[in-house]
Amino acid sequence: MNYQKIDMTSFQLHVIKTNRFKTVNIRVCLRDEIQKEEITLRNMLASFLTYATDTYPTKRELVLKAQDLYAVNVYTKSYRSGRFNMMNFCMSLLNERYTEKGMLEESIRLLADVIFHPNFQKEEEFEQAFHFLYESIESSMKAMKENPTTYSVIRMLEEMDSDMPYGYREFGYLEDLEKLTKENLMSYYQKILKNSLVDIYVIGNVEAKEIEKLFQKYFSFTTLKRPKVNQLIEHEKLPLRSKKIIEQEESNQSKLSIGCKIGKLTEFERNYVLTVYNMILGGNSESKFFQIIREKHSLAYYVYSSLNKLDSLMIIKAGISKENFEKTVRLVKKLMKDMIKGNFTEKDIEVVKENYLSLLKEIEDNENAIIETYLAKDLLNLGDIEERKKEIMRVTKEDIIEVAKKVKMDTIFLLEGVLQNENN
Amino acid sequence: MKTIELVGLDQNVYYEKLDNGLAVYLIPYQNKSNYTMHYLTKYGSIQTTFVPYGEKEMITVPDGIAHFLEHKMFEQEDGVDPFTFAAKTGTYSNASTNFECTRYYFEGNQSFPENLNYLLDFVGSPYFTDENVEKEKGIIAEEIKQYDDEVDWFFDEELKKALLQKDHHRVDIAGTVESIYQITKEDLYRTYNTFYQPSNMFLIISGDFQPEEALRIIQNNETLKKAKSNFKIQVLEEEEPLEVNEKKKEFQFNVVNTKVGYGIKIPLHQVKDRYLFNLYVGLMLNIKFGLASTFREMLKQENLMTSFYLEREITGDYLLISFKADSEKPEELIEKIKKELADITVEEKEIERLKKVWISSEVMMIDNISMTLDNIVSDIIEYGELIPNKIEIFRSFNLKDYYKTLSKIDFTNSSTIIIRPKKEA
């Protein structure tokens, strides 16, 4: 594997050359500061750009074009990461060795078309796309409660602080959707192109020179202003005690979500110690949560913890019966306290480190995961794979105890399942 | 070992059948860092009435037993559970049960020989006690309840129940809270002894490993050598009638958007090549209803749906097609689907385009060790054997065979289900 970073003035081009894959994967990654009232716009724009273009003004035409290019796949992935809004345009295509010459260029041209030539020109086609996407987004927003596991986490984060980026709804807001017009979609599109930090990642058996030439030819951003805020969210104050909120929802199971705030950490603590801490506590089926809450006490079908490192948050999720609520929370608190007391073994740490090394190796077979490692290097200053292998081994029991002291339970949210009139 | 070439994909599969009847498929890659090994029995949730190993009379076991058994296999006499064993080397382990099979798998990049031996050992060593069986019921009941809350799950199940009268595909894989509470240790042993014999199982490994080494390990595994095998399995097979169970059914559920499902039941008794038949049906559905169809554009223009997708599934001797949509005008949508199905005409260039798409997808998939393995597993489960020449079969698509296959199909044998939002009390 050979990595090269090329400065293209308005964007950085990262080329990862490897002969491990029959495909070429491209990710165009736009980053800017997140604004609550723009989330809905962002979601609409992301769907809109991959729905049709000025050249292929209906979904059908765009799909036919992609099929002609040997089923090239174009899609967007938008999400929030700390204080940043991330908008990714992804493309995956077969290496020309398996198709025909010229397909790489044609595919990159199609990707450029998606990003730079939106379907704003033709009135009727615009209306159609806008209308359909509006309806789809509206119905998926309204259906948000149909996935109680996700909904419970969303509500928990809102209760924690709805004015902080982690409390924003990734789905967007109905009232913002209702305000959406062609004009504000267009101006938001212009803004995104001008204000974002742009990185483009290409991985596959490709020549950096050729990739550079093609992106030079088809891609030009006119970035004027780059985000100045710090992407990392840190909590000024840690909670002394947690708050508890219970909401009822018609369902069989109850969904428990617990948000914990994490105090100031060093880079090493955030990147490595915290990871080990979380894996021992609740990261997988070997963890304390799983083994004790699920296996030993049969209190939950699932119980895990995960990290939002850029939000300095740890989130615990469990599917439980409502009568087990208090008992489960008590156990969670006890197990967290046990970590502070150092009630875990060197063996636990060793297993987690093995796991971590194995996860790193897993990355080698996955193009998208490789791209993510380079992205994480930029965002978190997380080392490359070789560096990570070394750093994780440095984590000690004392380090973990120190980090454990800084994890404080903040918000306990229960989406309580209640069954009403069964007869209809 | 027999070498099977996956034509057009630069990849070989090595096949061996052991004396005890276990089939072994090995897919070694040159350029990968990880491996995935799956040990499967061709036993899933649909087989509940059978003659147990060493007995003569048919018995019926409670619904959901295959899935229950899967959970209980992780219980070992020495107290070490396979998750923990695997995790020691950073290996991921899990299992799953579906209608036709149960699988246990390890995914990792270290200690290949130890992990392979362990996989064979733990699936070969059941350890059920009254106590550990009781303990599991609470966990599985929670799992069932979780699925009960998911509308998509409910939707799939109700559509199957409407289409099928007798076939066990109409029953939830995990059973019901009531049925699993009836399960006993004895039920589990009888089921295990019958269906977990090597002649009813297969092992498949894909990724970074040496096939010779893998085969040596498998041949020398003590648990496998001692396994009971070659008892002829007899399962009650009820003939599923052609008629659908219910033509139309409506439900209310805790949803905000109305959902509509339209299922079609196509008999396969007379079909010689089910794989090819299924492909041609897929070709038609893709051209007529896929992302690039004019039909879909029309639905959007007329505001007939906000989401629309299709699935196909072979259940016993029937091919089931399901159309699923979120739509505020469900009846109108179904009328449109019916009308579209009445005319199966397609153009040659549409077939040519899809050929290209399907071949490309096949090449993309071979890069992924897990997808390749899954693909071969579904060949074996659905069609009885690995299909190594898919690309050639795709290349052979032609209009004449298309019409020959499609013109005989009755697309009107169908069920409709509509799920409407609950009215506020």
Interface residues (C-beta under 8 A of the other chain):
Chain A: N19 R20 F21 K22 T23 T58 K59 R60 V63 L64 Q67 D68 Y70 A71 S92 L94 Y98 T99 Q128 H131 F132 E135 S136 E138 S139 S140 K142 A143 K145 E146 N147 P148 E250 S251 N252 Q253 N284 S285 E286 R294 S298 A300 Y301 G319 I320 S321 V351 E354 N355 Y356 L357 S358 L359 K361 E362 E364 D365 G417 Q420 N421 N424
Chain B: N31 K32 S33 N34 F83 T84 A87 K88 T89 G90 T91 G108 N109 Q110 K135 G138 I139 E142 E143 K145 Q146 D148 D149 E150 V151 G207 Q252 N254 V255 V256 N257 G290 L291 A292 S293 T294 R296 E297 K300 Q301 N303 T306 S307 D326 R353 L354 K356 V357 S360 S361 V363 M364 I366 D367 N368 I369 K422 K423 A425
